[in-house]
Amino acid sequence: MKMYGNWRSAAAFRVRIALNLKGIAYKEVFLDLDSGDQHKPDFLAINPQGAVPALFDGDGPPLTQSLAILDYLE
Ligand SMILES: N[C@@H](CCC(=O)N[C@@H](CS)C(=O)NCC(=O)O)C(=O)O
């Protein structure tokens, strides 16, 4: 899996913790929220809400909203 996150995002932490507890391998792409990476067109194409986390499972569509992602992982 591939997750877009940020080191101080509580929502991204939620997903990171679940991925680690479940032993799911993932790669994390860190967005610099202070610099506005979340508002750049490349990321808005992934999550039009301009927020992390966003998770990709294989070639599937991007998953957003941390609680919905937790549900998906479960
Ligand atoms: N309800 C969303 C909240 C996502 C959210 O607000 N993420 C924050 C970081 S914790 C963010 O990306 N903010 C972007 C910004 O501040 O522009 C979730 O649980 O995933």
PDB file of the backbone (N, CA, C, O) and the ligand in Angstrom, with CONECT records:
HET    LIG  A 101      20
ATOM      1  N   MET A   1       0.845  -1.183   0.000  1.00  0.00           N
ATOM      2  CA  MET A   1       0.000   0.000   0.000  1.00  0.00           C
ATOM      3  C   MET A   1       0.885   1.240   0.000  1.00  0.00           C
ATOM      4  O   MET A   1       2.073   1.185   0.317  1.00  0.00           O
ATOM      5  N   LYS A   2       0.273   2.345  -0.362  1.00  0.00           N
ATOM      6  CA  LYS A   2       1.005   3.610  -0.384  1.00  0.00           C
ATOM      7  C   LYS A   2       0.137   4.665   0.295  1.00  0.00           C
ATOM      8  O   LYS A   2      -1.013   4.888  -0.085  1.00  0.00           O
ATOM      9  N   MET A   3       0.709   5.303   1.300  1.00  0.00           N
ATOM     10  CA  MET A   3      -0.062   6.293   2.037  1.00  0.00           C
ATOM     11  C   MET A   3       0.564   7.674   1.902  1.00  0.00           C
ATOM     12  O   MET A   3       1.780   7.835   2.012  1.00  0.00           O
ATOM     13  N   TYR A   4      -0.276   8.653   1.667  1.00  0.00           N
ATOM     14  CA  TYR A   4       0.158  10.052   1.701  1.00  0.00           C
ATOM     15  C   TYR A   4      -0.171  10.573   3.094  1.00  0.00           C
ATOM     16  O   TYR A   4      -1.323  10.528   3.524  1.00  0.00           O
ATOM     17  N   GLY A   5       0.845  11.067   3.797  1.00  0.00           N
ATOM     18  CA  GLY A   5       0.620  11.514   5.161  1.00  0.00           C
ATOM     19  C   GLY A   5       1.514  12.673   5.534  1.00  0.00           C
ATOM     20  O   GLY A   5       2.162  13.297   4.693  1.00  0.00           O
ATOM     21  N   ASN A   6       1.525  12.934   6.820  1.00  0.00           N
ATOM     22  CA  ASN A   6       2.358  13.998   7.370  1.00  0.00           C
ATOM     23  C   ASN A   6       2.693  13.589   8.790  1.00  0.00           C
ATOM     24  O   ASN A   6       1.878  12.960   9.465  1.00  0.00           O
ATOM     25  N   TRP A   7       3.884  13.940   9.252  1.00  0.00           N
ATOM     26  CA  TRP A   7       4.349  13.442  10.556  1.00  0.00           C
ATOM     27  C   TRP A   7       3.498  13.941  11.728  1.00  0.00           C
ATOM     28  O   TRP A   7       3.419  13.265  12.753  1.00  0.00           O
ATOM     29  N   ARG A   8       2.868  15.099  11.598  1.00  0.00           N
ATOM     30  CA  ARG A   8       2.106  15.601  12.744  1.00  0.00           C
ATOM     31  C   ARG A   8       0.593  15.570  12.511  1.00  0.00           C
ATOM     32  O   ARG A   8      -0.164  16.232  13.222  1.00  0.00           O
ATOM     33  N   SER A   9       0.163  14.803  11.518  1.00  0.00           N
ATOM     34  CA  SER A   9      -1.274  14.678  11.257  1.00  0.00           C
ATOM     35  C   SER A   9      -1.845  13.567  12.121  1.00  0.00           C
ATOM     36  O   SER A   9      -1.453  12.407  11.989  1.00  0.00           O
ATOM     37  N   ALA A  10      -2.781  13.922  13.013  1.00  0.00           N
ATOM     38  CA  ALA A  10      -3.406  12.909  13.881  1.00  0.00           C
ATOM     39  C   ALA A  10      -4.180  11.897  13.038  1.00  0.00           C
ATOM     40  O   ALA A  10      -4.202  10.709  13.357  1.00  0.00           O
ATOM     41  N   ALA A  11      -4.813  12.366  11.966  1.00  0.00           N
ATOM     42  CA  ALA A  11      -5.586  11.456  11.127  1.00  0.00           C
ATOM     43  C   ALA A  11      -4.657  10.463  10.414  1.00  0.00           C
ATOM     44  O   ALA A  11      -4.979   9.281  10.290  1.00  0.00           O
ATOM     45  N   ALA A  12      -3.510  10.953   9.952  1.00  0.00           N
ATOM     46  CA  ALA A  12      -2.548  10.055   9.302  1.00  0.00           C
ATOM     47  C   ALA A  12      -1.952   9.078  10.317  1.00  0.00           C
ATOM     48  O   ALA A  12      -1.708   7.912  10.007  1.00  0.00           O
ATOM     49  N   PHE A  13      -1.724   9.573  11.531  1.00  0.00           N
ATOM     50  CA  PHE A  13      -1.211   8.696  12.585  1.00  0.00           C
ATOM     51  C   PHE A  13      -2.152   7.525  12.829  1.00  0.00           C
ATOM     52  O   PHE A  13      -1.720   6.386  13.005  1.00  0.00           O
ATOM     53  N   ARG A  14      -3.458   7.830  12.837  1.00  0.00           N
ATOM     54  CA  ARG A  14      -4.483   6.807  13.066  1.00  0.00           C
ATOM     55  C   ARG A  14      -4.307   5.659  12.068  1.00  0.00           C
ATOM     56  O   ARG A  14      -4.324   4.484  12.437  1.00  0.00           O
ATOM     57  N   VAL A  15      -4.140   6.026  10.813  1.00  0.00           N
ATOM     58  CA  VAL A  15      -4.011   5.011   9.762  1.00  0.00           C
ATOM     59  C   VAL A  15      -2.659   4.304   9.872  1.00  0.00           C
ATOM     60  O   VAL A  15      -2.569   3.089   9.700  1.00  0.00           O
ATOM     61  N   ARG A  16      -1.598   5.087  10.165  1.00  0.00           N
ATOM     62  CA  ARG A  16      -0.257   4.505  10.288  1.00  0.00           C
ATOM     63  C   ARG A  16      -0.234   3.457  11.407  1.00  0.00           C
ATOM     64  O   ARG A  16       0.347   2.382  11.256  1.00  0.00           O
ATOM     65  N   ILE A  17      -0.875   3.792  12.529  1.00  0.00           N
ATOM     66  CA  ILE A  17      -0.924   2.860  13.657  1.00  0.00           C
ATOM     67  C   ILE A  17      -1.646   1.580  13.243  1.00  0.00           C
ATOM     68  O   ILE A  17      -1.178   0.481  13.540  1.00  0.00           O
ATOM     69  N   ALA A  18      -2.779   1.715  12.560  1.00  0.00           N
ATOM     70  CA  ALA A  18      -3.535   0.520  12.142  1.00  0.00           C
ATOM     71  C   ALA A  18      -2.718  -0.333  11.175  1.00  0.00           C
ATOM     72  O   ALA A  18      -2.698  -1.558  11.291  1.00  0.00           O
ATOM     73  N   LEU A  19      -2.048   0.308  10.228  1.00  0.00           N
ATOM     74  CA  LEU A  19      -1.234  -0.446   9.269  1.00  0.00           C
ATOM     75  C   LEU A  19      -0.137  -1.222   9.997  1.00  0.00           C
ATOM     76  O   LEU A  19       0.131  -2.382   9.686  1.00  0.00           O
ATOM     77  N   ASN A  20       0.489  -0.563  10.969  1.00  0.00           N
ATOM     78  CA  ASN A  20       1.566  -1.231  11.707  1.00  0.00           C
ATOM     79  C   ASN A  20       1.033  -2.339  12.603  1.00  0.00           C
ATOM     80  O   ASN A  20       1.632  -3.412  12.670  1.00  0.00           O
ATOM     81  N   LEU A  21      -0.086  -2.102  13.297  1.00  0.00           N
ATOM     82  CA  LEU A  21      -0.660  -3.149  14.149  1.00  0.00           C
ATOM     83  C   LEU A  21      -1.052  -4.371  13.333  1.00  0.00           C
ATOM     84  O   LEU A  21      -0.933  -5.504  13.800  1.00  0.00           O
ATOM     85  N   LYS A  22      -1.519  -4.138  12.117  1.00  0.00           N
ATOM     86  CA  LYS A  22      -1.952  -5.241  11.271  1.00  0.00           C
ATOM     87  C   LYS A  22      -0.798  -5.858  10.477  1.00  0.00           C
ATOM     88  O   LYS A  22      -0.977  -6.865   9.792  1.00  0.00           O
ATOM     89  N   GLY A  23       0.377  -5.253  10.573  1.00  0.00           N
ATOM     90  CA  GLY A  23       1.533  -5.797   9.873  1.00  0.00           C
ATOM     91  C   GLY A  23       1.423  -5.663   8.361  1.00  0.00           C
ATOM     92  O   GLY A  23       1.959  -6.484   7.616  1.00  0.00           O
ATOM     93  N   ILE A  24       0.728  -4.628   7.916  1.00  0.00           N
ATOM     94  CA  ILE A  24       0.565  -4.408   6.481  1.00  0.00           C
ATOM     95  C   ILE A  24       1.737  -3.561   5.975  1.00  0.00           C
ATOM     96  O   ILE A  24       2.035  -2.501   6.524  1.00  0.00           O
ATOM     97  N   ALA A  25       2.383  -4.041   4.937  1.00  0.00           N
ATOM     98  CA  ALA A  25       3.516  -3.299   4.367  1.00  0.00           C
ATOM     99  C   ALA A  25       2.995  -2.090   3.596  1.00  0.00           C
ATOM    100  O   ALA A  25       2.029  -2.192   2.840  1.00  0.00           O
ATOM    101  N   TYR A  26       3.641  -0.951   3.795  1.00  0.00           N
ATOM    102  CA  TYR A  26       3.220   0.254   3.087  1.00  0.00           C
ATOM    103  C   TYR A  26       4.409   1.180   2.931  1.00  0.00           C
ATOM    104  O   TYR A  26       5.405   1.095   3.649  1.00  0.00           O
ATOM    105  N   LYS A  27       4.261   2.057   1.974  1.00  0.00           N
ATOM    106  CA  LYS A  27       5.259   3.095   1.747  1.00  0.00           C
ATOM    107  C   LYS A  27       4.558   4.414   2.024  1.00  0.00           C
ATOM    108  O   LYS A  27       3.418   4.610   1.603  1.00  0.00           O
ATOM    109  N   GLU A  28       5.224   5.320   2.726  1.00  0.00           N
ATOM    110  CA  GLU A  28       4.574   6.588   3.020  1.00  0.00           C
ATOM    111  C   GLU A  28       5.227   7.728   2.251  1.00  0.00           C
ATOM    112  O   GLU A  28       6.450   7.865   2.210  1.00  0.00           O
ATOM    113  N   VAL A  29       4.376   8.530   1.650  1.00  0.00           N
ATOM    114  CA  VAL A  29       4.828   9.753   0.979  1.00  0.00           C
ATOM    115  C   VAL A  29       4.457  10.905   1.907  1.00  0.00           C
ATOM    116  O   VAL A  29       3.281  11.125   2.196  1.00  0.00           O
ATOM    117  N   PHE A  30       5.464  11.635   2.368  1.00  0.00           N
ATOM    118  CA  PHE A  30       5.208  12.732   3.300  1.00  0.00           C
ATOM    119  C   PHE A  30       4.910  14.023   2.548  1.00  0.00           C
ATOM    120  O   PHE A  30       5.696  14.460   1.707  1.00  0.00           O
ATOM    121  N   LEU A  31       3.771  14.625   2.859  1.00  0.00           N
ATOM    122  CA  LEU A  31       3.437  15.933   2.301  1.00  0.00           C
ATOM    123  C   LEU A  31       3.825  16.984   3.329  1.00  0.00           C
ATOM    124  O   LEU A  31       3.648  16.786   4.530  1.00  0.00           O
ATOM    125  N   ASP A  32       4.355  18.101   2.850  1.00  0.00           N
ATOM    126  CA  ASP A  32       4.681  19.217   3.734  1.00  0.00           C
ATOM    127  C   ASP A  32       3.453  20.136   3.783  1.00  0.00           C
ATOM    128  O   ASP A  32       3.262  20.990   2.917  1.00  0.00           O
ATOM    129  N   LEU A  33       2.634  19.941   4.811  1.00  0.00           N
ATOM    130  CA  LEU A  33       1.381  20.706   4.907  1.00  0.00           C
ATOM    131  C   LEU A  33       1.660  22.189   5.113  1.00  0.00           C
ATOM    132  O   LEU A  33       0.886  23.034   4.663  1.00  0.00           O
ATOM    133  N   ASP A  34       2.768  22.514   5.793  1.00  0.00           N
ATOM    134  CA  ASP A  34       3.095  23.928   6.029  1.00  0.00           C
ATOM    135  C   ASP A  34       3.421  24.654   4.727  1.00  0.00           C
ATOM    136  O   ASP A  34       3.176  25.852   4.588  1.00  0.00           O
ATOM    137  N   SER A  35       3.975  23.908   3.780  1.00  0.00           N
ATOM    138  CA  SER A  35       4.311  24.518   2.479  1.00  0.00           C
ATOM    139  C   SER A  35       3.156  24.436   1.494  1.00  0.00           C
ATOM    140  O   SER A  35       3.232  24.992   0.398  1.00  0.00           O
ATOM    141  N   GLY A  36       2.090  23.748   1.876  1.00  0.00           N
ATOM    142  CA  GLY A  36       0.910  23.693   1.012  1.00  0.00           C
ATOM    143  C   GLY A  36       0.934  22.587  -0.023  1.00  0.00           C
ATOM    144  O   GLY A  36       0.248  22.677  -1.042  1.00  0.00           O
ATOM    145  N   ASP A  37       1.722  21.533   0.226  1.00  0.00           N
ATOM    146  CA  ASP A  37       1.743  20.407  -0.730  1.00  0.00           C
ATOM    147  C   ASP A  37       0.337  19.855  -0.982  1.00  0.00           C
ATOM    148  O   ASP A  37       0.037  19.361  -2.069  1.00  0.00           O
ATOM    149  N   GLN A  38      -0.521  19.947   0.041  1.00  0.00           N
ATOM    150  CA  GLN A  38      -1.871  19.360  -0.073  1.00  0.00           C
ATOM    151  C   GLN A  38      -2.767  20.130  -1.038  1.00  0.00           C
ATOM    152  O   GLN A  38      -3.822  19.639  -1.441  1.00  0.00           O
ATOM    153  N   HIS A  39      -2.342  21.344  -1.408  1.00  0.00           N
ATOM    154  CA  HIS A  39      -3.152  22.157  -2.326  1.00  0.00           C
ATOM    155  C   HIS A  39      -2.619  22.111  -3.761  1.00  0.00           C
ATOM    156  O   HIS A  39      -3.164  22.763  -4.652  1.00  0.00           O
ATOM    157  N   LYS A  40      -1.561  21.346  -3.974  1.00  0.00           N
ATOM    158  CA  LYS A  40      -0.987  21.267  -5.314  1.00  0.00           C
ATOM    159  C   LYS A  40      -1.843  20.352  -6.196  1.00  0.00           C
ATOM    160  O   LYS A  40      -2.413  19.374  -5.713  1.00  0.00           O
ATOM    161  N   PRO A  41      -1.928  20.676  -7.486  1.00  0.00           N
ATOM    162  CA  PRO A  41      -2.805  19.909  -8.385  1.00  0.00           C
ATOM    163  C   PRO A  41      -2.558  18.402  -8.348  1.00  0.00           C
ATOM    164  O   PRO A  41      -3.506  17.621  -8.418  1.00  0.00           O
ATOM    165  N   ASP A  42      -1.302  17.988  -8.241  1.00  0.00           N
ATOM    166  CA  ASP A  42      -0.996  16.547  -8.222  1.00  0.00           C
ATOM    167  C   ASP A  42      -1.711  15.860  -7.068  1.00  0.00           C
ATOM    168  O   ASP A  42      -2.261  14.770  -7.228  1.00  0.00           O
ATOM    169  N   PHE A  43      -1.700  16.515  -5.886  1.00  0.00           N
ATOM    170  CA  PHE A  43      -2.350  15.869  -4.742  1.00  0.00           C
ATOM    171  C   PHE A  43      -3.860  16.068  -4.779  1.00  0.00           C
ATOM    172  O   PHE A  43      -4.605  15.182  -4.362  1.00  0.00           O
ATOM    173  N   LEU A  44      -4.322  17.210  -5.269  1.00  0.00           N
ATOM    174  CA  LEU A  44      -5.775  17.421  -5.353  1.00  0.00           C
ATOM    175  C   LEU A  44      -6.423  16.408  -6.301  1.00  0.00           C
ATOM    176  O   LEU A  44      -7.607  16.100  -6.169  1.00  0.00           O
ATOM    177  N   ALA A  45      -5.646  15.893  -7.254  1.00  0.00           N
ATOM    178  CA  ALA A  45      -6.167  14.843  -8.132  1.00  0.00           C
ATOM    179  C   ALA A  45      -6.373  13.546  -7.352  1.00  0.00           C
ATOM    180  O   ALA A  45      -7.186  12.704  -7.734  1.00  0.00           O
ATOM    181  N   ILE A  46      -5.632  13.393  -6.261  1.00  0.00           N
ATOM    182  CA  ILE A  46      -5.763  12.209  -5.395  1.00  0.00           C
ATOM    183  C   ILE A  46      -6.874  12.438  -4.376  1.00  0.00           C
ATOM    184  O   ILE A  46      -7.756  11.594  -4.215  1.00  0.00           O
ATOM    185  N   ASN A  47      -6.835  13.573  -3.691  1.00  0.00           N
ATOM    186  CA  ASN A  47      -7.861  13.914  -2.709  1.00  0.00           C
ATOM    187  C   ASN A  47      -8.287  15.373  -2.904  1.00  0.00           C
ATOM    188  O   ASN A  47      -7.604  16.290  -2.449  1.00  0.00           O
ATOM    189  N   PRO A  48      -9.410  15.578  -3.578  1.00  0.00           N
ATOM    190  CA  PRO A  48      -9.878  16.949  -3.833  1.00  0.00           C
ATOM    191  C   PRO A  48     -10.139  17.732  -2.551  1.00  0.00           C
ATOM    192  O   PRO A  48     -10.239  18.959  -2.588  1.00  0.00           O
ATOM    193  N   GLN A  49     -10.251  17.033  -1.407  1.00  0.00           N
ATOM    194  CA  GLN A  49     -10.425  17.732  -0.133  1.00  0.00           C
ATOM    195  C   GLN A  49      -9.121  18.384   0.335  1.00  0.00           C
ATOM    196  O   GLN A  49      -9.136  19.201   1.255  1.00  0.00           O
ATOM    197  N   GLY A  50      -8.005  18.032  -0.285  1.00  0.00           N
ATOM    198  CA  GLY A  50      -6.720  18.619   0.082  1.00  0.00           C
ATOM    199  C   GLY A  50      -6.308  18.272   1.492  1.00  0.00           C
ATOM    200  O   GLY A  50      -5.816  19.131   2.223  1.00  0.00           O
ATOM    201  N   ALA A  51      -6.500  17.024   1.886  1.00  0.00           N
ATOM    202  CA  ALA A  51      -6.162  16.601   3.246  1.00  0.00           C
ATOM    203  C   ALA A  51      -5.553  15.205   3.227  1.00  0.00           C
ATOM    204  O   ALA A  51      -5.862  14.380   2.367  1.00  0.00           O
ATOM    205  N   VAL A  52      -4.684  14.966   4.194  1.00  0.00           N
ATOM    206  CA  VAL A  52      -4.128  13.628   4.411  1.00  0.00           C
ATOM    207  C   VAL A  52      -4.879  12.994   5.585  1.00  0.00           C
ATOM    208  O   VAL A  52      -5.401  13.726   6.426  1.00  0.00           O
ATOM    209  N   PRO A  53      -4.951  11.708   5.671  1.00  0.00           N
ATOM    210  CA  PRO A  53      -4.273  10.723   4.832  1.00  0.00           C
ATOM    211  C   PRO A  53      -5.052  10.399   3.554  1.00  0.00           C
ATOM    212  O   PRO A  53      -6.253  10.643   3.443  1.00  0.00           O
ATOM    213  N   ALA A  54      -4.312   9.843   2.604  1.00  0.00           N
ATOM    214  CA  ALA A  54      -4.902   9.211   1.431  1.00  0.00           C
ATOM    215  C   ALA A  54      -4.130   7.914   1.237  1.00  0.00           C
ATOM    216  O   ALA A  54      -2.903   7.886   1.333  1.00  0.00           O
ATOM    217  N   LEU A  55      -4.860   6.849   0.967  1.00  0.00           N
ATOM    218  CA  LEU A  55      -4.231   5.529   0.891  1.00  0.00           C
ATOM    219  C   LEU A  55      -4.569   4.856  -0.433  1.00  0.00           C
ATOM    220  O   LEU A  55      -5.714   4.875  -0.885  1.00  0.00           O
ATOM    221  N   PHE A  56      -3.555   4.267  -1.037  1.00  0.00           N
ATOM    222  CA  PHE A  56      -3.767   3.451  -2.238  1.00  0.00           C
ATOM    223  C   PHE A  56      -3.504   1.999  -1.891  1.00  0.00           C
ATOM    224  O   PHE A  56      -2.474   1.665  -1.304  1.00  0.00           O
ATOM    225  N   ASP A  57      -4.440   1.140  -2.256  1.00  0.00           N
ATOM    226  CA  ASP A  57      -4.250  -0.307  -2.127  1.00  0.00           C
ATOM    227  C   ASP A  57      -4.136  -0.837  -3.545  1.00  0.00           C
ATOM    228  O   ASP A  57      -5.141  -0.992  -4.239  1.00  0.00           O
ATOM    229  N   GLY A  58      -2.924  -1.111  -3.970  1.00  0.00           N
ATOM    230  CA  GLY A  58      -2.719  -1.558  -5.342  1.00  0.00           C
ATOM    231  C   GLY A  58      -3.130  -0.473  -6.324  1.00  0.00           C
ATOM    232  O   GLY A  58      -2.795   0.700  -6.161  1.00  0.00           O
ATOM    233  N   ASP A  59      -3.866  -0.894  -7.348  1.00  0.00           N
ATOM    234  CA  ASP A  59      -4.279   0.057  -8.379  1.00  0.00           C
ATOM    235  C   ASP A  59      -5.651   0.651  -8.097  1.00  0.00           C
ATOM    236  O   ASP A  59      -6.205   1.367  -8.932  1.00  0.00           O
ATOM    237  N   GLY A  60      -6.196   0.358  -6.932  1.00  0.00           N
ATOM    238  CA  GLY A  60      -7.538   0.839  -6.614  1.00  0.00           C
ATOM    239  C   GLY A  60      -7.596   2.344  -6.506  1.00  0.00           C
ATOM    240  O   GLY A  60      -6.567   3.019  -6.553  1.00  0.00           O
ATOM    241  N   PRO A  61      -8.803   2.873  -6.363  1.00  0.00           N
ATOM    242  CA  PRO A  61      -8.946   4.326  -6.227  1.00  0.00           C
ATOM    243  C   PRO A  61      -8.381   4.787  -4.890  1.00  0.00           C
ATOM    244  O   PRO A  61      -8.275   3.984  -3.963  1.00  0.00           O
ATOM    245  N   PRO A  62      -8.017   6.062  -4.767  1.00  0.00           N
ATOM    246  CA  PRO A  62      -7.497   6.540  -3.490  1.00  0.00           C
ATOM    247  C   PRO A  62      -8.579   6.483  -2.416  1.00  0.00           C
ATOM    248  O   PRO A  62      -9.738   6.820  -2.658  1.00  0.00           O
ATOM    249  N   LEU A  63      -8.175   6.053  -1.234  1.00  0.00           N
ATOM    250  CA  LEU A  63      -9.085   6.008  -0.089  1.00  0.00           C
ATOM    251  C   LEU A  63      -8.764   7.193   0.799  1.00  0.00           C
ATOM    252  O   LEU A  63      -7.597   7.455   1.091  1.00  0.00           O
ATOM    253  N   THR A  64      -9.784   7.909   1.229  1.00  0.00           N
ATOM    254  CA  THR A  64      -9.569   9.055   2.105  1.00  0.00           C
ATOM    255  C   THR A  64     -10.482   8.931   3.319  1.00  0.00           C
ATOM    256  O   THR A  64     -11.335   8.046   3.386  1.00  0.00           O
ATOM    257  N   GLN A  65     -10.285   9.829   4.272  1.00  0.00           N
ATOM    258  CA  GLN A  65     -11.008   9.847   5.544  1.00  0.00           C
ATOM    259  C   GLN A  65     -10.511   8.686   6.431  1.00  0.00           C
ATOM    260  O   GLN A  65     -10.795   7.516   6.175  1.00  0.00           O
ATOM    261  N   SER A  66      -9.777   9.049   7.457  1.00  0.00           N
ATOM    262  CA  SER A  66      -9.076   8.051   8.260  1.00  0.00           C
ATOM    263  C   SER A  66      -9.996   6.988   8.850  1.00  0.00           C
ATOM    264  O   SER A  66      -9.634   5.812   8.871  1.00  0.00           O
ATOM    265  N   LEU A  67     -11.172   7.373   9.328  1.00  0.00           N
ATOM    266  CA  LEU A  67     -12.038   6.354   9.938  1.00  0.00           C
ATOM    267  C   LEU A  67     -12.566   5.381   8.891  1.00  0.00           C
ATOM    268  O   LEU A  67     -12.694   4.187   9.159  1.00  0.00           O
ATOM    269  N   ALA A  68     -12.874   5.890   7.698  1.00  0.00           N
ATOM    270  CA  ALA A  68     -13.309   5.006   6.617  1.00  0.00           C
ATOM    271  C   ALA A  68     -12.159   4.077   6.208  1.00  0.00           C
ATOM    272  O   ALA A  68     -12.378   2.910   5.883  1.00  0.00           O
ATOM    273  N   ILE A  69     -10.939   4.609   6.229  1.00  0.00           N
ATOM    274  CA  ILE A  69      -9.770   3.772   5.894  1.00  0.00           C
ATOM    275  C   ILE A  69      -9.608   2.663   6.933  1.00  0.00           C
ATOM    276  O   ILE A  69      -9.316   1.519   6.584  1.00  0.00           O
ATOM    277  N   LEU A  70      -9.800   3.006   8.221  1.00  0.00           N
ATOM    278  CA  LEU A  70      -9.698   1.975   9.264  1.00  0.00           C
ATOM    279  C   LEU A  70     -10.721   0.878   9.019  1.00  0.00           C
ATOM    280  O   LEU A  70     -10.415  -0.305   9.165  1.00  0.00           O
ATOM    281  N   ASP A  71     -11.930   1.266   8.650  1.00  0.00           N
ATOM    282  CA  ASP A  71     -12.988   0.304   8.345  1.00  0.00           C
ATOM    283  C   ASP A  71     -12.550  -0.595   7.196  1.00  0.00           C
ATOM    284  O   ASP A  71     -12.723  -1.812   7.251  1.00  0.00           O
ATOM    285  N   TYR A  72     -11.980   0.013   6.149  1.00  0.00           N
ATOM    286  CA  TYR A  72     -11.514  -0.730   4.984  1.00  0.00           C
ATOM    287  C   TYR A  72     -10.432  -1.739   5.394  1.00  0.00           C
ATOM    288  O   TYR A  72     -10.456  -2.894   4.967  1.00  0.00           O
ATOM    289  N   LEU A  73      -9.487  -1.287   6.225  1.00  0.00           N
ATOM    290  CA  LEU A  73      -8.393  -2.177   6.624  1.00  0.00           C
ATOM    291  C   LEU A  73      -8.919  -3.348   7.457  1.00  0.00           C
ATOM    292  O   LEU A  73      -8.408  -4.464   7.363  1.00  0.00           O
ATOM    293  N   GLU A  74      -9.938  -3.086   8.267  1.00  0.00           N
ATOM    294  CA  GLU A  74     -10.509  -4.133   9.098  1.00  0.00           C
ATOM    295  C   GLU A  74     -11.180  -5.218   8.252  1.00  0.00           C
ATOM    296  O   GLU A  74     -11.716  -6.183   8.797  1.00  0.00           O
TER     297      GLU A  74
HETATM  298  N1  LIG A 101     -11.717  13.788   8.697  1.00  0.00           N
HETATM  299  C1  LIG A 101     -10.438  13.651   8.031  1.00  0.00           C
HETATM  300  C2  LIG A 101      -9.556  14.776   8.478  1.00  0.00           C
HETATM  301  C3  LIG A 101      -8.341  14.899   7.581  1.00  0.00           C
HETATM  302  C4  LIG A 101      -7.571  16.154   7.924  1.00  0.00           C
HETATM  303  O1  LIG A 101      -8.134  17.167   8.350  1.00  0.00           O
HETATM  304  N2  LIG A 101      -6.247  16.107   7.750  1.00  0.00           N
HETATM  305  C5  LIG A 101      -5.447  17.260   8.066  1.00  0.00           C
HETATM  306  C6  LIG A 101      -4.228  16.842   8.874  1.00  0.00           C
HETATM  307  S1  LIG A 101      -4.696  16.050  10.372  1.00  0.00           S
HETATM  308  C7  LIG A 101      -4.975  17.915   6.785  1.00  0.00           C
HETATM  309  O2  LIG A 101      -4.556  17.254   5.859  1.00  0.00           O
HETATM  310  N3  LIG A 101      -5.069  19.239   6.718  1.00  0.00           N
HETATM  311  C8  LIG A 101      -4.698  19.965   5.555  1.00  0.00           C
HETATM  312  C9  LIG A 101      -4.571  21.425   5.801  1.00  0.00           C
HETATM  313  O3  LIG A 101      -4.431  21.799   6.970  1.00  0.00           O
HETATM  314  O4  LIG A 101      -4.591  22.188   4.831  1.00  0.00           O
HETATM  315  C10 LIG A 101      -9.814  12.291   8.355  1.00  0.00           C
HETATM  316  O5  LIG A 101     -10.098  11.763   9.426  1.00  0.00           O
HETATM  317  O6  LIG A 101      -9.058  11.755   7.517  1.00  0.00           O
CONECT  298  299
CONECT  299  298  300  315
CONECT  300  299  301
CONECT  301  300  302
CONECT  302  301  303  304
CONECT  303  302
CONECT  304  302  305
CONECT  305  304  306  308
CONECT  306  305  307
CONECT  307  306
CONECT  308  305  309  310
CONECT  309  308
CONECT  310  308  311
CONECT  311  310  312
CONECT  312  311  313  314
CONECT  313  312
CONECT  314  312
CONECT  315  299  316  317
CONECT  316  315
CONECT  317  315
END
